């Protein structure tokens, strides 16, 4: 009698299901208390040398760190820069598996911090299921999946209140930051020449989604001011957005295709939408 064979993707999924059952735990906070945040960037804590992800909480204007692994930091940066790879990496494989199985990652959750370790969940919607499936995960892996899938990111209030000290240092010359659905990079000389940007300080838009794209912002734009402040670096852009007064909209002045325009955008976490509006840098 011939032996039946399981495909590799199915084996991996079965292992994931078994692992999630074996490691099942209770959520460390009331799900109704979770707060939406936006993954802004990753870098290094200059004091500890540990890679960190920075999360922007629009309601408070705070930017808070989550300690992550080196491999996960690299995976997040690759996705934020939209670097093309010849073969799928681990997190790309997981997204491909979900798509092939007619499932999607709806939300990633950071629900607790215990003894210096962050706790997280993947909220996965499987076609035909009435309720999403919850899978225990490391937040660093969850964030690497979120940046690839567009999944929402929610955290427990305690994460925002933890007051973890950090001294952010960019991961290298190719710093990248996302806020308000706008991803910006340094306006390097080679990019300025290639895109014929004006000789003014600012940061270059590599991708715009949601309300920012609807308002006319797109790749190749040079952001000149945020709330009257000139962003010389991507982190300047993030800090200017985060400093927007409570209840106010961020005012963004930018140059694009020879014209200078000003738009205003709400500072809440935007719904992430699929877009081919991307610039390879």
C-alpha positions as CSV (number, residue, x, y, z in Angstrom):
1,X,0.0,0.0,0.0
2,X,1.5,3.4,-1.0
3,X,2.2,5.7,1.9
4,X,0.3,9.0,2.0
5,X,2.4,12.2,1.9
6,X,1.8,15.5,3.4
7,X,3.0,18.6,1.6
8,X,5.6,20.7,3.3
9,X,3.2,23.7,3.8
10,X,0.6,21.5,5.4
11,X,3.2,20.0,7.7
12,X,4.3,23.4,8.8
13,X,0.8,24.5,9.5
14,X,0.1,21.4,11.5
15,X,3.2,22.0,13.5
16,X,2.1,25.6,14.1
17,X,-1.3,24.5,15.3
18,X,0.2,21.9,17.6
19,X,2.7,24.4,19.0
20,X,0.0,27.0,19.6
21,X,-2.1,24.5,21.5
22,X,0.9,23.3,23.6
23,X,1.9,26.9,24.4
24,X,-1.6,28.3,24.9
25,X,-1.8,31.0,27.6
26,X,-4.3,33.6,28.7
27,X,-4.1,37.1,27.2
28,X,-2.3,39.3,29.7
29,X,-4.8,42.1,29.4
30,X,-8.4,42.7,28.6
31,X,-8.7,42.7,24.8
32,X,-11.1,45.7,25.0
33,X,-8.2,47.8,26.5
34,X,-5.9,47.3,23.5
35,X,-4.7,50.5,21.7
36,X,-3.8,50.9,18.1
37,X,-0.2,51.9,17.2
38,X,1.9,52.4,14.1
39,X,5.3,50.7,13.5
40,X,7.5,53.7,12.9
41,X,11.0,52.3,12.5
42,X,13.7,50.0,13.9
43,X,17.1,50.9,15.2
44,X,19.5,50.2,18.0
45,X,19.5,51.3,21.6
46,X,22.8,53.1,22.0
47,X,23.1,52.2,25.7
48,X,22.4,48.4,25.5
49,X,23.2,47.7,21.8
50,X,19.9,45.9,21.5
51,X,17.7,46.3,18.4
52,X,14.5,48.1,19.1
53,X,11.3,48.7,17.2
54,X,9.6,52.1,17.7
55,X,5.9,52.2,17.9
56,X,4.0,55.5,17.5
57,X,0.9,56.0,19.7
58,X,-1.1,58.8,18.1
59,X,-3.4,59.6,21.0
60,X,-0.5,60.4,23.4
61,X,2.1,61.4,20.8
62,X,4.4,59.0,22.5
63,X,7.0,56.8,20.6
64,X,7.8,53.7,22.6
65,X,10.4,51.0,22.1
66,X,10.0,47.3,21.9
67,X,13.1,45.2,22.2
68,X,13.4,42.8,19.3
69,X,15.9,40.3,17.9
70,X,18.6,41.1,15.3
71,X,17.1,38.8,12.7
72,X,13.7,40.3,13.2
73,X,15.1,43.9,12.9
74,X,16.7,43.0,9.6
75,X,13.5,41.4,8.4
76,X,11.5,44.5,9.3
77,X,14.0,46.8,7.5
78,X,14.0,44.7,4.4
79,X,10.2,44.9,4.2
80,X,10.1,48.7,5.0
81,X,12.6,49.3,2.2
82,X,10.8,46.8,0.0
83,X,14.1,45.1,-0.9
84,X,13.5,42.4,-3.6
85,X,14.8,39.0,-2.6
86,X,15.6,36.1,-4.9
87,X,14.1,33.6,-2.4
88,X,11.5,34.1,0.4
89,X,12.8,34.5,3.9
90,X,11.1,33.0,6.9
91,X,8.5,35.8,7.4
92,X,7.8,36.0,3.7
93,X,7.2,32.2,3.8
94,X,4.7,32.6,6.6
95,X,2.7,35.2,4.7
96,X,2.8,33.0,1.6
97,X,1.5,30.1,3.7
98,X,-1.4,32.1,5.0
99,X,-2.4,33.2,1.5
100,X,-2.2,29.7,0.1
101,X,-4.4,28.4,2.9
102,X,-7.0,31.2,2.4
103,X,-6.2,32.9,5.7
104,X,-5.0,36.3,6.6
105,X,-3.2,38.0,9.5
106,X,-5.7,40.6,10.7
107,X,-3.9,41.9,13.8
108,X,-0.8,41.5,15.9
109,X,-1.0,42.2,19.6
110,X,1.6,43.0,22.2
111,X,-0.3,42.2,25.4
112,X,2.3,42.2,28.2
113,X,5.8,42.7,29.5
114,X,7.0,40.1,32.0
115,X,10.5,40.1,33.5
116,X,11.8,42.0,30.5
117,X,10.1,39.8,28.0
118,X,7.4,41.1,25.7
119,X,4.4,38.9,25.0
120,X,2.4,38.8,21.8
121,X,-0.3,37.2,19.7
122,X,-1.2,36.7,16.1
123,X,-4.9,37.1,15.2
124,X,-5.4,35.0,12.1
125,X,-8.7,34.9,10.2
126,X,-9.3,31.6,8.4
127,X,-11.9,31.4,5.6
128,X,-15.1,29.8,6.9
129,X,-14.3,30.3,10.6
130,X,-16.6,32.5,12.7
131,X,-13.9,33.6,15.0
132,X,-10.2,34.4,14.4
133,X,-7.6,32.1,15.7
134,X,-5.1,33.4,18.3
135,X,-1.5,32.1,18.1
136,X,1.0,32.9,20.8
137,X,4.1,34.6,19.3
138,X,7.1,36.7,20.0
139,X,6.2,40.4,19.2
140,X,9.4,40.8,17.2
141,X,8.2,38.1,14.7
142,X,4.7,39.5,14.8
143,X,5.9,43.0,13.8
144,X,7.9,41.5,11.0
145,X,4.8,39.8,9.7
146,X,2.6,42.9,10.2
147,X,4.9,45.1,8.0
148,X,4.5,42.6,5.2
149,X,0.8,41.9,5.5
150,X,-0.6,45.3,6.5
151,X,-2.0,43.8,9.7
152,X,-3.1,46.2,12.4
153,X,-0.9,46.5,15.5
154,X,-2.4,46.8,19.0
155,X,-0.7,47.0,22.4
156,X,-1.8,46.9,26.0
157,X,-1.8,50.3,27.8
158,X,0.9,48.9,30.1
159,X,3.3,48.7,27.2
160,X,2.9,52.4,26.5
161,X,3.3,53.2,30.2
162,X,6.4,51.0,30.9
163,X,8.8,53.9,30.6
164,X,11.6,51.8,29.1
165,X,14.6,54.1,28.8
166,X,16.3,54.1,25.4
167,X,18.6,56.1,23.2
168,X,17.7,55.5,19.6
169,X,20.4,55.2,17.0
170,X,19.6,54.6,13.3
171,X,20.4,51.1,12.0
172,X,22.8,52.6,9.4
173,X,22.8,55.0,6.5
174,X,19.5,53.8,5.0
175,X,17.2,55.0,7.8
176,X,13.5,54.5,7.1
177,X,10.5,55.8,9.1
178,X,6.8,55.4,8.6
179,X,4.1,57.7,10.1
180,X,0.6,58.6,9.0
181,X,1.0,55.9,6.3
182,X,4.0,57.8,4.8
183,X,7.3,56.1,4.6
184,X,10.3,58.4,4.3
185,X,14.0,58.0,3.7
186,X,17.0,60.3,3.6
187,X,17.1,62.5,0.5
188,X,20.6,61.4,-0.6
189,X,22.5,63.2,-3.3
190,X,22.1,60.4,-5.8
191,X,18.3,60.3,-5.2
192,X,18.0,64.1,-5.5
193,X,19.8,64.0,-8.8
194,X,17.8,61.0,-10.2
195,X,14.5,62.6,-9.1
196,X,15.5,66.2,-9.9
197,X,14.6,67.3,-6.4
198,X,14.9,70.9,-5.4
199,X,17.9,72.1,-3.5
200,X,16.0,72.3,-0.2
201,X,16.3,70.3,3.0
202,X,13.7,67.6,3.6
203,X,13.0,63.9,3.5
204,X,12.1,61.7,0.5
205,X,8.8,59.8,0.3
206,X,9.4,56.2,-0.8
207,X,5.7,55.1,-0.2
208,X,2.4,56.6,0.6
209,X,-0.8,54.8,1.4
210,X,-4.4,55.5,2.6
211,X,-5.3,59.1,3.3
212,X,-1.9,60.4,2.5
213,X,-2.0,59.0,-1.0
214,X,-5.6,60.2,-1.5
215,X,-4.5,63.7,-0.5
216,X,-1.9,63.6,-3.4
217,X,1.3,62.5,-1.6
218,X,3.2,59.9,-3.6
219,X,6.7,58.4,-4.0
220,X,9.3,60.8,-5.1
221,X,7.8,63.7,-3.1
222,X,10.1,65.8,-0.9
223,X,8.6,66.7,2.4
224,X,9.7,70.2,3.2
225,X,7.9,70.9,6.5
226,X,5.8,69.2,9.1
227,X,3.8,71.6,11.2
228,X,6.3,74.3,10.1
229,X,9.3,72.2,11.1
230,X,11.9,71.2,8.5
231,X,12.7,67.4,8.8
232,X,16.3,67.0,8.0
233,X,16.2,63.3,8.8
234,X,13.5,60.6,8.9
235,X,13.5,60.7,12.7
236,X,12.9,64.4,12.5
237,X,9.8,63.6,10.4
238,X,8.6,61.2,13.1
239,X,9.2,63.6,15.9
240,X,7.4,66.4,14.1
241,X,4.4,64.2,13.5
242,X,4.4,63.0,17.1
243,X,4.5,66.6,18.3
244,X,1.2,67.5,16.6
245,X,-1.1,69.1,19.2
246,X,-3.8,66.8,20.6
247,X,-6.9,67.0,18.4
248,X,-5.1,68.8,15.6
249,X,-4.1,67.5,12.2
250,X,-0.5,67.4,10.9
251,X,0.2,70.0,8.3
252,X,2.6,68.7,5.6
253,X,4.2,70.9,3.0
254,X,5.9,69.0,0.1
255,X,7.3,69.3,-3.3
256,X,6.3,66.9,-6.1
257,X,6.8,67.2,-9.9
258,X,7.7,70.8,-9.8
259,X,4.8,72.0,-7.6
260,X,4.7,72.7,-3.8
261,X,1.6,71.8,-2.0
262,X,0.3,71.7,1.6
263,X,-2.0,69.0,3.0
264,X,-3.4,68.2,6.4
265,X,-3.7,64.6,7.8
266,X,-5.2,63.2,11.0
267,X,-2.6,61.7,13.3
268,X,-4.5,58.5,14.2
269,X,-3.2,55.2,13.0
270,X,-4.3,54.9,9.3
271,X,-5.9,51.9,7.9
272,X,-3.2,50.2,5.8
273,X,-4.2,49.6,2.2
274,X,-2.6,47.7,-0.6
275,X,-0.7,50.1,-2.9
276,X,1.7,49.8,-5.7
277,X,2.9,53.4,-5.0
278,X,6.4,52.5,-4.0
279,X,9.9,53.8,-4.8
280,X,12.9,51.5,-4.9
281,X,15.8,53.2,-3.1
